[in-house]
């Protein structure tokens, strides 16, 4: 087909710049974490300006002046293999095998593995599990999440059978540290998990209910004297009530404390076990040492109520904490539930129902109205709509027609669809989203490093303080019971559990909320960096504009109507694939125009076209073509120049005759995305400077910036120089976020403090940028920044309260101002308050920033 030659439409995609770019084939990458490590290794090489790594393609693109040998050495040093990219299909990349039942199976070629950890109760537990896993030969990193009770282990990719850590070694290391471990399956039966959680919660409630019933009489004898009722239970009755609380309801504390003791470490359970055992043990000894007369009279100062109340309060805190923690992971469970159990597939001329695990790429599925799409694929036949709100945050259904793509987990509308499957299992978009969210929830912001260092010594320090408290009070002449109670209060007021929950619960809530809004936050570091953002750099085409021209204005001379001019221009350009011609045809179709057939079509290279529509001979193109045709454009010249100053392209339409006459002109250009102006205004409300970075000419860029209210324009920047411009802004001391499409702007995304990829969640976007927006709405940029800041603020609040509880509570207990019962209540409250504060994040609506 012949294209219409007109003035070229300005686009933010100039031809490739003449910059030094070295492409490498990298083997051994299996996840976004691998891509991140390779990126850091490459960027550490002197002379590297930027590096963009895609683990799915096994490809790295490096800009700068570094030598290929140095880059390959850096990749090798990071534990991967690299060689110069020779083009063509990407090299085979090792992938993690499917889970095997045998524990001794080597983890060949895998780089990460998730474990479910049993028995963790506090930040000290997290530290010990991480330390144990990192000590296994071959492990490069281990991250443990107290809130999810999961560990993610990473090691050098491509390790041989002799050097790769076996699953048995990893499980053994965790068990030696006093905890349990089992491989976490990549897919989770959410309903089965919910049933198991409900059963465990019922058991905990039964134990808690019994503990409360046994403890209330003991506590009542303490409280009733304040209202004039003097009651004292006989010592043997107190002993009978407190013993099942101590050793049945409180058995979990002994069970978790004993392995920690064997491993010569400590945890929160050890503190509770030591404190309550001391109070119970002293009371039991006093009871057994009493005479019969004293036993019947109840004359003794016993502390059974302290030990029983502490255990009951801690159990109550655990139940509340567990229920609250489940809410923090509600978003990820909701994503998992999007996966249907079965799919209807065409087999041998019939439609049969198969389990989803049996679905393969290339299968043709039949999706009825209202059903969930079982897997990613392309529509072969049928028209419908798809509800993709859980995946992209877009509340409105999206129209779907043959040739369009559908995503597994979305809900089909009113039509019957036949879909050819393109991706299943771990390769599906839903699986990648879940993996990305889980990776973010498993990561730790840099501020957590301080918590980890404190957690390493927390329990030993608290035990030491309790011993010092005990000895000091005795040395000051206090009674044994007073010294013991103050030491017990020190032990039970300590809150390592609050420290361990402060970061992961806020992170899980924030990233889960973001995922529901169509915002995928790659790691916790992006949250922390969002706090220091001062500048957001915005790509133009595809980010602020739609990325394709549209008919913006029709200019006509007297005697020619808009409709007539559009019918003639569209009819003359039928069949052309030129972007400007398509824009005219799309407008004609939208207006419902019926076009006459085109005849005698001829391309006039560099000038425009000649064509006949009916009995009218037309010329459509540039001013040069009008001059050659003898057509005077003066009547519309002033308005045309105004439009061109706004960055629009103008094509002229003339009709041959005696003489040739001008019919009119059309102005075409890229259109601003809905919400772009709101997005810029929202960033300004957050105190952030906006910068437009584009390869387009300055006139077009400034027109867009003026319309949107953008502060600063960097125009006519070649693709290879965009990263340098971002680095220049960072060198000015600014905290910079780069917003682009995640593919062409990958070097600039990687160069920024935070890369924000706009688009449909492609693999390159997901693993190059710190934040990926699942739909191309620029307002999501504001929501992402606002939500990141709010989440990080919650993390800081949680850590503040966790530290305050311990900083104030431990000294108060040591000087005798807190009884063990009050200390136990405060300790239980600390964990609950931290989780509750994290859950308060669910009430935050980042869209409010756009509405202010």
Secondary structure as UniProt FT lines:
FT   STRAND          21..27
FT   HELIX           32..43
FT   TURN            46..47
FT   STRAND          48..54
FT   TURN            55..58
FT   STRAND          59..64
FT   HELIX           68..77
FT   TURN            78..79
FT   STRAND          81..84
FT   TURN            103..104
FT   TURN            108..109
FT   STRAND          112..118
FT   HELIX           123..134
FT   TURN            137..138
FT   STRAND          139..145
FT   TURN            146..149
FT   STRAND          150..155
FT   TURN            157..158
FT   TURN            161..163
FT   HELIX           167..176
FT   TURN            177..178
FT   STRAND          180..183
FT   HELIX           190..223
FT   HELIX           224..227
FT   HELIX           235..244
FT   HELIX           245..249
FT   HELIX           251..262
FT   TURN            263..264
FT   HELIX           268..289
FT   HELIX           292..297
FT   HELIX           304..328
FT   HELIX           330..336
FT   TURN            337..338
FT   STRAND          342..347
FT   TURN            348..349
FT   STRAND          350..355
FT   HELIX           356..358
FT   TURN            361..362
FT   STRAND          364..367
FT   TURN            369..370
FT   STRAND          376..381
FT   STRAND          384..387
FT   HELIX           389..392
FT   STRAND          398..400
FT   TURN            402..403
FT   STRAND          405..406
FT   TURN            408..409
FT   STRAND          411..412
FT   STRAND          417..423
FT   HELIX           425..427
FT   HELIX           429..442
FT   TURN            446..447
FT   HELIX           448..475
FT   TURN            476..477
FT   HELIX           480..493
FT   HELIX           496..516
FT   TURN            517..518
FT   STRAND          519..521
FT   HELIX           524..530
FT   TURN            531..532
FT   STRAND          535..539
FT   TURN            542..544
FT   STRAND          545..556
FT   TURN            558..559
FT   HELIX           562..572
FT   TURN            573..575
FT   HELIX           579..590
FT   TURN            591..592
FT   STRAND          598..604
FT   TURN            605..607
FT   STRAND          608..613
FT   TURN            614..615
FT   STRAND          616..621
FT   HELIX           623..629
FT   HELIX           634..645
FT   TURN            646..647
FT   STRAND          649..655
FT   STRAND          661..672
FT   TURN            674..675
FT   HELIX           676..685
FT   TURN            686..687
FT   STRAND          689..693
FT   HELIX           698..708
FT   STRAND          712..714
FT   HELIX           719..731
FT   TURN            732..733
FT   STRAND          736..740
FT   TURN            744..745
FT   HELIX           746..751
FT   STRAND          754..757
FT   HELIX           763..768
FT   STRAND          771..773
FT   HELIX           779..814
FT   TURN            815..816
FT   HELIX           820..839
FT   HELIX           840..843
FT   TURN            846..847
FT   HELIX           848..851
//
